[in-house]
Amino acid sequence: MCKTSRTACLFISLLLSFSGCYKKDGPGSTESSVRPAAIFNNVETALGTLTSIYASMAYSNTSSYTTGFYTGLSSDEFGWATKWNYELQQIYTNAVDAQSNGAIYRYWASAYDHIFRSNDVIMRCGNASILPETVKKQLIAEARFIRAYWYFYLVNLWGDVPLVLTTDYKEIQHSSRTSKLKVYAQIEDDLKTAIRDLSPLYLDAKSFEPSKFRLRPNKAVAQALLARVYLYEAKYSEAEAMASLLISNTSTYQLVPLNDVFSITSKETIWALAGPYNNQTTNNTFEGYNYILTESPVGSGKPFLSNQLVTAFEAKDQRLLKWVGLYTDTLSQHAEVYHYARKYKVKEAAGITEHTVLFRLAEQYLIRAEARANLGKMKEALSDVNMIRARAGLTPLNSHNTALNLPNLVRVILKERRVELFAEGHRWLDLKRTGYINEVMAAVSASKGGTWKPDMQLWPIAASELAANKQLKQNPGY
């Protein structure tokens, strides 16, 4: 039985009630079912459409864990020793086959399912005359945030993608790819609307009352994603300003000790999702259950941290001590030692103490640092980096030990992002957006048994999607 707030558990149970309303297919699909209109004639059931999406995001093929896992395999974060799982082996060696890789297809299809469901909420809430205007505004704003969130990942993993803003399957099945610039413009528009209309408070899963859990997007959550979007678009003044809004809100958000960062009570959390805990399982998060090694990763389907990542930590970095675990495989010939991600402390437990964190304050400091560096505010950028380093027990950087020019400082910030945000889905995207991916991955891919080609930085569209929608064109190299 759930041993924490019913609010957190409701996010899971609502999935069972509402997720059956959909056929989970991407934009090449010829069928997609929608919710009955009557659902939007009642505040509780209308709210359930949103909480069911959050529950699905925690469980589905596009969970935050899956994003971090797949991109960690693609980049230089994770090692992998389960070759029989050919789908994940392909991702690990950067040799994804568009014909056979179901993992990549499921991610794409699930992302578009969440977008489709968000579109449904936006359209039906807007036409629901019975719902109070305040309720409609909040639900539509949450749906627009969700849509922006998924388009952010789609455009960064696949490049140009279909921009679907409707639930009309006849239109969807003939949708072609839209340029990244136009997709980003839509992401910005959705997030600006969400910031305007979302509550500044974290709301309960089944009502519009305040909640102590940070499980529904509020104004700050949309600001956090928009700060990230601005950084990716090289809109540095806007990124600095948006991140500053969150950093200055010290009554709500603070950096906390390393061992407390991923706790359900952490003031560093900006947005989290409740994990898979229920009557059948005692997992708090998929990250904790899958990343904490209690058996050999050889053949077990569990990733471990790469040597490239482990050696990137400075000798006295407390993150290496508190966020990285060691597992010794006593059955191997040489008692092989594996490092694993231990940010989440709970593999299994009788009760919930952790939620999966999607946005946290440390990222905002690093966003602002990089934005400031690109704006020529070198000392201010170092100050932000030093906030993160101080928490890790490291000495501050200054103009004497860091040459204050843009290329050097950006590399310092990227290195700090690497060791602060590892296993959270950032590294692969950071390498791409900063232009370092070919330089880094040429050697990394070879060490994995693959051969790096620049086209590999984008994943392929599944062959089944191309067959279903003749308007879609494959990414180069596949």
RONUDO-36026 format. One record per residue (C-alpha): x, z, y; residue in one letter; residue number from 0. Coordinates in steps of 0.1 Angstrom, whole numbers. Layout:
<pts>
+-------+-------+-------+------+-----+
:     u :     w :     v : type : seq :
+-------+-------+-------+------+-----+
:     X :     Z :     Y :    a : NUM :
...
+-------+-------+-------+------+-----+
</pts>
This chain:
<pts>
+-------+-------+-------+------+-----+
:     u :     w :     v : type : seq :
+-------+-------+-------+------+-----+
:     0 :     0 :     0 :    m :   0 :
:    13 :    -8 :    35 :    c :   1 :
:    30 :    22 :    50 :    k :   2 :
:    31 :    12 :    86 :    t :   3 :
:     6 :     2 :   113 :    s :   4 :
:   -23 :   -18 :   102 :    r :   5 :
:   -15 :   -41 :   131 :    t :   6 :
:    16 :   -54 :   114 :    a :   7 :
:     0 :   -58 :    80 :    c :   8 :
:   -29 :   -77 :    95 :    l :   9 :
:    -6 :  -105 :   104 :    f :  10 :
:    -1 :  -111 :    67 :    i :  11 :
:   -36 :  -106 :    55 :    s :  12 :
:   -51 :  -129 :    80 :    l :  13 :
:   -30 :  -158 :    66 :    l :  14 :
:   -51 :  -156 :    34 :    l :  15 :
:   -83 :  -159 :    54 :    s :  16 :
:   -75 :  -189 :    76 :    f :  17 :
:   -46 :  -209 :    61 :    s :  18 :
:   -68 :  -226 :    36 :    g :  19 :
:   -84 :  -247 :    64 :    c :  20 :
:   -55 :  -271 :    65 :    y :  21 :
:   -38 :  -298 :    45 :    k :  22 :
:    -1 :  -294 :    53 :    k :  23 :
:    12 :  -329 :    60 :    d :  24 :
:    33 :  -344 :    88 :    g :  25 :
:    22 :  -371 :   113 :    p :  26 :
:    24 :  -398 :    87 :    g :  27 :
:    -6 :  -382 :    68 :    s :  28 :
:   -40 :  -398 :    67 :    t :  29 :
:   -59 :  -365 :    62 :    e :  30 :
:   -60 :  -332 :    81 :    s :  31 :
:   -88 :  -308 :    80 :    s :  32 :
:   -98 :  -286 :   110 :    v :  33 :
:  -114 :  -253 :   114 :    r :  34 :
:  -152 :  -251 :   115 :    p :  35 :
:  -164 :  -251 :   152 :    a :  36 :
:  -182 :  -218 :   146 :    a :  37 :
:  -149 :  -200 :   143 :    i :  38 :
:  -145 :  -204 :   181 :    f :  39 :
:  -179 :  -189 :   188 :    n :  40 :
:  -165 :  -154 :   181 :    n :  41 :
:  -136 :  -136 :   197 :    v :  42 :
:  -124 :  -120 :   165 :    e :  43 :
:  -124 :  -152 :   144 :    t :  44 :
:  -110 :  -172 :   173 :    a :  45 :
:   -81 :  -148 :   175 :    l :  46 :
:   -77 :  -150 :   138 :    g :  47 :
:   -68 :  -187 :   141 :    t :  48 :
:   -37 :  -177 :   161 :    l :  49 :
:   -27 :  -147 :   140 :    t :  50 :
:   -30 :  -169 :   109 :    s :  51 :
:    -5 :  -193 :   124 :    i :  52 :
:    20 :  -164 :   130 :    y :  53 :
:    16 :  -153 :    94 :    a :  54 :
:    21 :  -188 :    82 :    s :  55 :
:    53 :  -191 :   104 :    m :  56 :
:    66 :  -159 :    87 :    a :  57 :
:    59 :  -172 :    52 :    y :  58 :
:    61 :  -210 :    53 :    s :  59 :
:    88 :  -237 :    48 :    n :  60 :
:    95 :  -234 :    85 :    t :  61 :
:    99 :  -196 :    87 :    s :  62 :
:   127 :  -184 :   110 :    s :  63 :
:   146 :  -175 :    78 :    y :  64 :
:   143 :  -211 :    66 :    t :  65 :
:   155 :  -224 :    99 :    t :  66 :
:   185 :  -201 :    99 :    g :  67 :
:   192 :  -208 :    62 :    f :  68 :
:   191 :  -246 :    64 :    y :  69 :
:   210 :  -249 :    96 :    t :  70 :
:   235 :  -223 :    84 :    g :  71 :
:   241 :  -244 :    53 :    l :  72 :
:   244 :  -275 :    73 :    s :  73 :
:   270 :  -260 :    96 :    s :  74 :
:   301 :  -238 :    91 :    d :  75 :
:   282 :  -205 :    87 :    e :  76 :
:   273 :  -203 :    50 :    f :  77 :
:   290 :  -208 :    17 :    g :  78 :
:   270 :  -220 :   -12 :    w :  79 :
:   276 :  -219 :   -50 :    a :  80 :
:   243 :  -230 :   -66 :    t :  81 :
:   249 :  -267 :   -72 :    k :  82 :
:   219 :  -271 :   -96 :    w :  83 :
:   196 :  -268 :   -66 :    n :  84 :
:   203 :  -303 :   -55 :    y :  85 :
:   181 :  -301 :   -24 :    e :  86 :
:   200 :  -273 :    -9 :    l :  87 :
:   233 :  -287 :   -22 :    q :  88 :
:   226 :  -319 :    -2 :    q :  89 :
:   219 :  -298 :    29 :    i :  90 :
:   252 :  -279 :    24 :    y :  91 :
:   273 :  -310 :    19 :    t :  92 :
:   256 :  -329 :    47 :    n :  93 :
:   244 :  -355 :    23 :    a :  94 :
:   206 :  -353 :    26 :    v :  95 :
:   188 :  -380 :     7 :    d :  96 :
:   156 :  -391 :    24 :    a :  97 :
:   141 :  -402 :    -9 :    q :  98 :
:   145 :  -370 :   -29 :    s :  99 :
:   151 :  -341 :    -6 :    n : 100 :
:   118 :  -322 :    -6 :    g : 101 :
:   132 :  -292 :    13 :    a : 102 :
:   137 :  -313 :    45 :    i : 103 :
:   103 :  -330 :    40 :    y : 104 :
:    86 :  -296 :    37 :    r : 105 :
:   102 :  -283 :    68 :    y : 106 :
:    90 :  -314 :    88 :    w : 107 :
:    55 :  -313 :    73 :    a : 108 :
:    51 :  -275 :    79 :    s : 109 :
:    63 :  -278 :   115 :    a : 110 :
:    37 :  -305 :   122 :    y : 111 :
:    11 :  -284 :   104 :    d : 112 :
:    17 :  -256 :   129 :    h : 113 :
:    16 :  -281 :   158 :    i : 114 :
:   -17 :  -296 :   144 :    f : 115 :
:   -32 :  -261 :   142 :    r : 116 :
:   -21 :  -253 :   177 :    s : 117 :
:   -37 :  -286 :   190 :    n : 118 :
:   -69 :  -275 :   172 :    d : 119 :
:   -69 :  -242 :   191 :    v : 120 :
:   -62 :  -258 :   224 :    i : 121 :
:   -89 :  -284 :   221 :    m : 122 :
:  -116 :  -261 :   205 :    r : 123 :
:  -110 :  -231 :   227 :    c : 124 :
:  -112 :  -253 :   257 :    g : 125 :
:  -147 :  -264 :   246 :    n : 126 :
:  -159 :  -230 :   234 :    a : 127 :
:  -185 :  -220 :   260 :    s : 128 :
:  -193 :  -187 :   243 :    i : 129 :
:  -157 :  -173 :   245 :    l : 130 :
:  -148 :  -153 :   277 :    p : 131 :
:  -125 :  -172 :   300 :    e : 132 :
:   -98 :  -145 :   298 :    t : 133 :
:   -98 :  -149 :   260 :    v : 134 :
:   -97 :  -187 :   261 :    k : 135 :
:   -68 :  -186 :   286 :    k : 136 :
:   -48 :  -162 :   264 :    q : 137 :
:   -54 :  -181 :   231 :    l : 138 :
:   -47 :  -215 :   246 :    i : 139 :
:   -15 :  -202 :   262 :    a : 140 :
:    -4 :  -188 :   228 :    e : 141 :
:   -11 :  -221 :   211 :    a : 142 :
:     8 :  -240 :   238 :    r : 143 :
:    38 :  -217 :   232 :    f : 144 :
:    36 :  -223 :   194 :    i : 145 :
:    35 :  -261 :   200 :    r : 146 :
:    65 :  -259 :   223 :    a : 147 :
:    84 :  -238 :   198 :    y : 148 :
:    80 :  -263 :   170 :    w : 149 :
:    88 :  -293 :   191 :    y : 150 :
:   120 :  -276 :   202 :    f : 151 :
:   132 :  -274 :   166 :    y : 152 :
:   119 :  -309 :   156 :    l : 153 :
:   136 :  -326 :   185 :    v : 154 :
:   169 :  -308 :   179 :    n : 155 :
:   169 :  -314 :   141 :    l : 156 :
:   155 :  -350 :   141 :    w : 157 :
:   160 :  -364 :   176 :    g : 158 :
:   131 :  -386 :   188 :    d : 159 :
:    99 :  -374 :   170 :    v : 160 :
:    62 :  -382 :   172 :    p : 161 :
:    46 :  -363 :   200 :    l : 162 :
:    12 :  -354 :   186 :    v : 163 :
:   -12 :  -337 :   210 :    l : 164 :
:   -44 :  -343 :   192 :    t : 165 :
:   -62 :  -336 :   159 :    t : 166 :
:   -75 :  -371 :   155 :    d : 167 :
:   -59 :  -382 :   122 :    y : 168 :
:   -65 :  -419 :   129 :    k : 169 :
:   -43 :  -415 :   160 :    e : 170 :
:   -18 :  -393 :   142 :    i : 171 :
:   -12 :  -416 :   113 :    q : 172 :
:    -1 :  -444 :   136 :    h : 173 :
:    21 :  -422 :   159 :    s : 174 :
:    56 :  -435 :   166 :    s : 175 :
:    87 :  -416 :   177 :    r : 176 :
:    88 :  -404 :   213 :    t : 177 :
:   120 :  -400 :   232 :    s : 178 :
:   137 :  -366 :   234 :    k : 179 :
:   133 :  -367 :   272 :    l : 180 :
:    95 :  -370 :   269 :    k : 181 :
:    93 :  -344 :   242 :    v : 182 :
:   113 :  -320 :   263 :    y : 183 :
:    90 :  -327 :   293 :    a : 184 :
:    60 :  -317 :   271 :    q : 185 :
:    78 :  -286 :   259 :    i : 186 :
:    85 :  -276 :   295 :    e : 187 :
:    49 :  -282 :   305 :    d : 188 :
:    35 :  -262 :   276 :    d : 189 :
:    59 :  -233 :   283 :    l : 190 :
:    52 :  -232 :   321 :    k : 191 :
:    15 :  -231 :   313 :    t : 192 :
:    21 :  -204 :   288 :    a : 193 :
:    41 :  -183 :   312 :    i : 194 :
:    13 :  -186 :   338 :    r : 195 :
:   -15 :  -176 :   314 :    d : 196 :
:     0 :  -153 :   288 :    l : 197 :
:    -4 :  -115 :   292 :    s : 198 :
:    27 :   -96 :   303 :    p : 199 :
:    18 :   -71 :   275 :    l : 200 :
:    23 :   -74 :   238 :    y : 201 :
:   -12 :   -75 :   223 :    l : 202 :
:   -26 :   -63 :   190 :    d : 203 :
:   -31 :   -87 :   161 :    a : 204 :
:   -69 :   -82 :   160 :    k : 205 :
:   -78 :   -74 :   196 :    s : 206 :
:   -66 :   -78 :   232 :    f : 207 :
:   -54 :   -42 :   234 :    e : 208 :
:   -17 :   -34 :   239 :    p : 209 :
:     4 :   -30 :   208 :    s : 210 :
:    37 :   -12 :   202 :    k : 211 :
:    48 :   -41 :   180 :    f : 212 :
:    61 :   -73 :   196 :    r : 213 :
:    44 :   -97 :   172 :    l : 214 :
:    23 :  -119 :   195 :    r : 215 :
:    39 :  -140 :   222 :    p : 216 :
:    36 :  -127 :   258 :    n : 217 :
:    48 :  -140 :   291 :    k : 218 :
:    84 :  -129 :   284 :    a : 219 :
:    85 :  -147 :   250 :    v : 220 :
:    76 :  -180 :   267 :    a : 221 :
:   103 :  -172 :   294 :    q : 222 :
:   129 :  -167 :   266 :    a : 223 :
:   122 :  -200 :   250 :    l : 224 :
:   121 :  -218 :   284 :    l : 225 :
:   155 :  -203 :   293 :    a : 226 :
:   169 :  -217 :   260 :    r : 227 :
:   152 :  -251 :   267 :    v : 228 :
:   167 :  -253 :   302 :    y : 229 :
:   202 :  -245 :   287 :    l : 230 :
:   198 :  -273 :   262 :    y : 231 :
:   187 :  -297 :   289 :    e : 232 :
:   217 :  -287 :   311 :    a : 233 :
:   194 :  -274 :   338 :    k : 234 :
:   217 :  -246 :   345 :    y : 235 :
:   202 :  -231 :   377 :    s : 236 :
:   168 :  -229 :   360 :    e : 237 :
:   184 :  -214 :   328 :    a : 238 :
:   202 :  -187 :   349 :    e : 239 :
:   170 :  -178 :   368 :    a : 240 :
:   148 :  -177 :   337 :    m : 241 :
:   172 :  -156 :   317 :    a : 242 :
:   177 :  -133 :   347 :    s : 243 :
:   139 :  -125 :   347 :    l : 244 :
:   143 :  -110 :   312 :    l : 245 :
:   176 :   -93 :   317 :    i : 246 :
:   164 :   -76 :   349 :    s : 247 :
:   133 :   -62 :   331 :    n : 248 :
:   152 :   -31 :   319 :    t : 249 :
:   121 :   -10 :   314 :    s : 250 :
:   111 :   -33 :   285 :    t : 251 :
:   143 :   -49 :   272 :    y : 252 :
:   177 :   -34 :   266 :    q : 253 :
:   207 :   -40 :   245 :    l : 254 :
:   207 :   -14 :   217 :    v : 255 :
:   233 :    -2 :   192 :    p : 256 :
:   243 :   -27 :   165 :    l : 257 :
:   226 :   -10 :   136 :    n : 258 :
:   193 :    -8 :   156 :    d : 259 :
:   190 :   -44 :   168 :    v : 260 :
:   166 :   -56 :   141 :    f : 261 :
:   146 :   -24 :   138 :    s : 262 :
:   108 :   -27 :   145 :    i : 263 :
:   113 :    -3 :   174 :    t : 264 :
:   142 :   -22 :   189 :    s : 265 :
:   140 :   -27 :   227 :    k : 266 :
:   163 :   -57 :   223 :    e : 267 :
:   135 :   -76 :   205 :    t : 268 :
:   116 :  -101 :   227 :    i : 269 :
:    96 :  -116 :   198 :    w : 270 :
:    94 :  -109 :   161 :    a : 271 :
:    72 :  -118 :   131 :    l : 272 :
:    60 :   -95 :   104 :    a : 273 :
:    76 :  -103 :    71 :    g : 274 :
:    64 :  -106 :    35 :    p : 275 :
:    56 :   -69 :    28 :    y : 276 :
:    23 :   -65 :     9 :    n : 277 :
:     9 :   -49 :   -23 :    n : 278 :
:    29 :   -73 :   -45 :    q : 279 :
:    63 :   -72 :   -28 :    t : 280 :
:    84 :   -46 :   -10 :    t : 281 :
:   105 :   -71 :    11 :    n : 282 :
:   106 :   -63 :    48 :    n : 283 :
:   121 :   -97 :    57 :    t : 284 :
:   132 :  -128 :    39 :    f : 285 :
:   166 :  -124 :    57 :    e : 286 :
:   171 :   -90 :    42 :    g : 287 :
:   159 :   -99 :     7 :    y : 288 :
:   179 :  -132 :     5 :    n : 289 :
:   211 :  -125 :    25 :    y : 290 :
:   219 :   -90 :    12 :    i : 291 :
:   239 :   -97 :   -20 :    l : 292 :
:   234 :   -74 :   -50 :    t : 293 :
:   244 :  -101 :   -76 :    e : 294 :
:   269 :  -129 :   -77 :    s : 295 :
:   259 :  -158 :   -54 :    p : 296 :
:   273 :  -182 :   -80 :    v : 297 :
:   242 :  -199 :   -94 :    g : 298 :
:   218 :  -173 :   -79 :    s : 299 :
:   205 :  -193 :   -50 :    g : 300 :
:   219 :  -168 :   -24 :    k : 301 :
:   241 :  -179 :     4 :    p : 302 :
:   272 :  -160 :    16 :    f : 303 :
:   292 :  -162 :    48 :    l : 304 :
:   319 :  -188 :    51 :    s : 305 :
:   355 :  -180 :    56 :    n : 306 :
:   354 :  -200 :    88 :    q : 307 :
:   328 :  -176 :   102 :    l : 308 :
:   344 :  -144 :    89 :    v : 309 :
:   378 :  -152 :   104 :    t : 310 :
:   362 :  -160 :   138 :    a : 311 :
:   356 :  -122 :   143 :    f : 312 :
:   383 :  -103 :   162 :    e : 313 :
:   399 :   -75 :   142 :    a : 314 :
:   382 :   -46 :   160 :    k : 315 :
:   348 :   -63 :   163 :    d : 316 :
:   322 :   -38 :   152 :    q : 317 :
:   298 :   -66 :   143 :    r : 318 :
:   322 :   -74 :   114 :    l : 319 :
:   318 :   -38 :   102 :    l : 320 :
:   281 :   -33 :   108 :    k : 321 :
:   266 :   -68 :   104 :    w : 322 :
:   288 :   -82 :    75 :    v : 323 :
:   286 :   -68 :    40 :    g : 324 :
:   309 :   -72 :    11 :    l : 325 :
:   300 :   -79 :   -25 :    y : 326 :
:   325 :   -79 :   -53 :    t : 327 :
:   317 :  -101 :   -83 :    d : 328 :
:   332 :   -80 :  -111 :    t : 329 :
:   322 :  -106 :  -137 :    l : 330 :
:   343 :  -133 :  -121 :    s : 331 :
:   379 :  -139 :  -133 :    q : 332 :
:   395 :  -126 :  -102 :    h : 333 :
:   368 :  -102 :   -90 :    a : 334 :
:   358 :  -125 :   -62 :    e : 335 :
:   348 :  -109 :   -29 :    v : 336 :
:   320 :  -124 :    -9 :    y : 337 :
:   309 :  -116 :    26 :    h : 338 :
:   272 :  -117 :    34 :    y : 339 :
:   249 :  -113 :    64 :    a : 340 :
:   238 :   -77 :    68 :    r : 341 :
:   221 :   -77 :   102 :    k : 342 :
:   189 :   -67 :    83 :    y : 343 :
:   195 :   -35 :    64 :    k : 344 :
:   166 :   -35 :    41 :    v : 345 :
:   165 :   -57 :     9 :    k : 346 :
:   135 :   -39 :    -6 :    e : 347 :
:   118 :    -6 :     5 :    a : 348 :
:    86 :    13 :     3 :    a : 349 :
:    75 :     7 :    39 :    g : 350 :
:    83 :   -15 :    68 :    i : 351 :
:   112 :    -7 :    91 :    t : 352 :
:   122 :   -43 :   101 :    e : 353 :
:   106 :   -75 :   113 :    h : 354 :
:   121 :  -109 :   116 :    t : 355 :
:   134 :  -113 :   151 :    v : 356 :
:   131 :  -147 :   167 :    l : 357 :
:   141 :  -139 :   203 :    f : 358 :
:   163 :  -111 :   215 :    r : 359 :
:   179 :  -100 :   247 :    l : 360 :
:   215 :  -107 :   237 :    a : 361 :
:   208 :  -144 :   235 :    e : 362 :
:   195 :  -143 :   271 :    q : 363 :
:   229 :  -128 :   283 :    y : 364 :
:   247 :  -156 :   265 :    l : 365 :
:   223 :  -182 :   279 :    i : 366 :
:   230 :  -169 :   314 :    r : 367 :
:   267 :  -167 :   308 :    a : 368 :
:   269 :  -204 :   298 :    e : 369 :
:   246 :  -214 :   327 :    a : 370 :
:   267 :  -195 :   352 :    r : 371 :
:   300 :  -210 :   338 :    a : 372 :
:   286 :  -245 :   343 :    n : 373 :
:   275 :  -236 :   378 :    l : 374 :
:   311 :  -225 :   387 :    g : 375 :
:   302 :  -187 :   387 :    k : 376 :
:   331 :  -179 :   364 :    m : 377 :
:   334 :  -141 :   371 :    k : 378 :
:   296 :  -136 :   367 :    e : 379 :
:   297 :  -155 :   335 :    a : 380 :
:   324 :  -133 :   321 :    l : 381 :
:   305 :  -102 :   332 :    s : 382 :
:   276 :  -114 :   310 :    d : 383 :
:   299 :  -121 :   280 :    v : 384 :
:   315 :   -87 :   284 :    n : 385 :
:   281 :   -70 :   281 :    m : 386 :
:   279 :   -84 :   246 :    i : 387 :
:   315 :   -77 :   238 :    r : 388 :
:   312 :   -41 :   250 :    a : 389 :
:   284 :   -34 :   226 :    r : 390 :
:   307 :   -48 :   198 :    a : 391 :
:   335 :   -24 :   208 :    g : 392 :
:   357 :   -51 :   222 :    l : 393 :
:   378 :   -51 :   253 :    t : 394 :
:   364 :   -70 :   283 :    p : 395 :
:   377 :  -104 :   291 :    l : 396 :
:   390 :  -111 :   326 :    n : 397 :
:   408 :  -138 :   346 :    s : 398 :
:   441 :  -125 :   333 :    h : 399 :
:   434 :  -131 :   296 :    n : 400 :
:   409 :  -160 :   300 :    t : 401 :
:   419 :  -191 :   320 :    a : 402 :
:   390 :  -195 :   344 :    l : 403 :
:   383 :  -231 :   340 :    n : 404 :
:   351 :  -246 :   326 :    l : 405 :
:   362 :  -259 :   292 :    p : 406 :
:   380 :  -227 :   283 :    n : 407 :
:   352 :  -205 :   294 :    l : 408 :
:   325 :  -225 :   276 :    v : 409 :
:   346 :  -222 :   244 :    r : 410 :
:   348 :  -185 :   249 :    v : 411 :
:   310 :  -183 :   253 :    i : 412 :
:   304 :  -205 :   223 :    l : 413 :
:   327 :  -183 :   202 :    k : 414 :
:   308 :  -153 :   213 :    e : 415 :
:   275 :  -170 :   204 :    r : 416 :
:   290 :  -178 :   170 :    r : 417 :
:   297 :  -141 :   161 :    v : 418 :
:   267 :  -126 :   179 :    e : 419 :
:   240 :  -150 :   167 :    l : 420 :
:   252 :  -160 :   133 :    f : 421 :
:   226 :  -165 :   106 :    a : 422 :
:   199 :  -167 :   132 :    e : 423 :
:   197 :  -205 :   134 :    g : 424 :
:   219 :  -212 :   165 :    h : 425 :
:   253 :  -225 :   153 :    r : 426 :
:   242 :  -260 :   141 :    w : 427 :
:   223 :  -267 :   173 :    l : 428 :
:   251 :  -253 :   195 :    d : 429 :
:   276 :  -276 :   179 :    l : 430 :
:   254 :  -306 :   185 :    k : 431 :
:   243 :  -299 :   221 :    r : 432 :
:   279 :  -291 :   232 :    t : 433 :
:   294 :  -322 :   217 :    g : 434 :
:   318 :  -303 :   193 :    y : 435 :
:   300 :  -312 :   161 :    i : 436 :
:   322 :  -341 :   150 :    n : 437 :
:   354 :  -322 :   158 :    e : 438 :
:   342 :  -292 :   138 :    v : 439 :
:   323 :  -307 :   109 :    m : 440 :
:   349 :  -333 :    99 :    a : 441 :
:   370 :  -305 :    84 :    a : 442 :
:   341 :  -283 :    74 :    v : 443 :
:   323 :  -310 :    55 :    s : 444 :
:   354 :  -320 :    36 :    a : 445 :
:   359 :  -283 :    25 :    s : 446 :
:   324 :  -284 :    11 :    k : 447 :
:   331 :  -316 :    -9 :    g : 448 :
:   314 :  -340 :    15 :    g : 449 :
:   325 :  -366 :    40 :    t : 450 :
:   313 :  -361 :    75 :    w : 451 :
:   297 :  -390 :    95 :    k : 452 :
:   284 :  -386 :   130 :    p : 453 :
:   249 :  -397 :   119 :    d : 454 :
:   246 :  -366 :    97 :    m : 455 :
:   239 :  -344 :   128 :    q : 456 :
:   203 :  -355 :   125 :    l : 457 :
:   183 :  -350 :    94 :    w : 458 :
:   165 :  -380 :    79 :    p : 459 :
:   127 :  -385 :    79 :    i : 460 :
:   114 :  -383 :    44 :    a : 461 :
:   107 :  -416 :    27 :    a : 462 :
:    72 :  -405 :    20 :    s : 463 :
:    65 :  -401 :    57 :    e : 464 :
:    79 :  -435 :    64 :    l : 465 :
:    57 :  -450 :    37 :    a : 466 :
:    26 :  -433 :    51 :    a : 467 :
:    32 :  -443 :    87 :    n : 468 :
:    47 :  -477 :    93 :    k : 469 :
:    53 :  -469 :   129 :    q : 470 :
:    80 :  -444 :   121 :    l : 471 :
:   116 :  -455 :   120 :    k : 472 :
:   144 :  -438 :   101 :    q : 473 :
:   173 :  -421 :   117 :    n : 474 :
:   206 :  -441 :   117 :    p : 475 :
:   227 :  -437 :    86 :    g : 476 :
:   199 :  -430 :    61 :    y : 477 :
+-------+-------+-------+------+-----+
</pts>
